[in-house]
Amino acid sequence: MAEEIPKWLRDAKRASENIQNFLEDKSFSDYQNDLLLRSAVERQFETIGEAIKRIREKDQALLEGIEGWRGAISFRNILASSRL
């Protein structure tokens, strides 16, 4: 395993925990109407997607046990392209 992979896995885990914390006790309406909240959540999704993308480049076989990893990368790409 490439030495960077554990760090990227920690980054993805931390970002997913951040999303859960940011959205705790929030409604979808809260999310829609709060630019700061939306930006923070979207940034964490970008972090997850970027970490997974980097892992894929080093050891795609490692990702086979992670459900939805392709979707995470695709979603990150959508978010990143919407900022252009």
C-alpha positions in Angstrom: 0.0 0.0 0.0 1.3 3.4 -0.9 2.3 5.4 2.1 -0.1 8.3 1.3 -3.2 6.1 1.2 -3.9 5.9 5.0 -3.7 9.7 5.1 -6.2 10.0 2.2 -8.5 7.5 4.0 -8.3 9.6 7.1 -9.1 12.7 5.1 -12.2 11.1 3.6 -13.4 9.8 7.0 -12.8 13.2 8.6 -14.7 15.0 5.8 -17.7 12.6 6.1 -17.8 13.2 9.9 -17.7 16.9 9.3 -20.7 16.6 6.9 -22.6 14.7 9.6 -21.7 17.4 12.2 -22.5 20.3 10.0 -26.0 18.9 9.1 -26.9 17.7 12.6 -30.3 19.1 13.5 -30.6 20.9 10.2 -33.4 20.5 7.7 -33.1 20.5 3.9 -34.6 24.0 4.0 -31.8 25.1 6.4 -29.3 23.7 3.9 -30.9 25.4 0.9 -31.1 28.8 2.6 -27.6 28.9 4.2 -24.8 29.7 1.8 -22.2 29.1 4.4 -23.6 25.7 5.3 -23.9 24.6 1.6 -20.4 25.8 0.9 -19.0 23.9 3.9 -20.8 20.7 3.0 -19.9 20.8 -0.7 -16.2 21.4 0.2 -16.2 18.3 2.4 -17.7 16.3 -0.5 -15.0 17.6 -2.7 -12.4 16.4 -0.1 -13.9 12.9 -0.1 -13.9 12.7 -3.9 -10.4 14.0 -4.2 -9.1 11.5 -1.6 -10.8 8.6 -3.3 -9.5 9.8 -6.7 -6.0 9.8 -5.4 -6.4 6.4 -3.9 -7.7 5.1 -7.2 -4.6 6.3 -8.9 -2.4 4.4 -6.5 -4.4 1.2 -5.7 -7.8 0.9 -7.3 -8.2 -2.7 -6.0 -8.4 -1.2 -2.5 -11.5 0.7 -3.4 -13.4 -2.4 -4.5 -14.6 -2.9 -1.0 -15.9 0.7 -0.7 -19.5 1.0 -2.0 -20.1 4.1 -4.0 -16.5 5.2 -4.6 -17.1 5.9 -8.3 -20.0 8.1 -7.4 -17.9 10.0 -4.9 -15.4 10.9 -7.6 -18.1 11.8 -10.1 -19.9 14.0 -7.5 -16.6 15.8 -6.7 -16.1 16.4 -10.4 -19.6 17.9 -10.7 -19.0 20.2 -7.7 -15.6 21.3 -8.9 -16.9 22.0 -12.4 -19.8 24.0 -11.1 -17.4 26.5 -9.5 -15.8 27.4 -12.8 
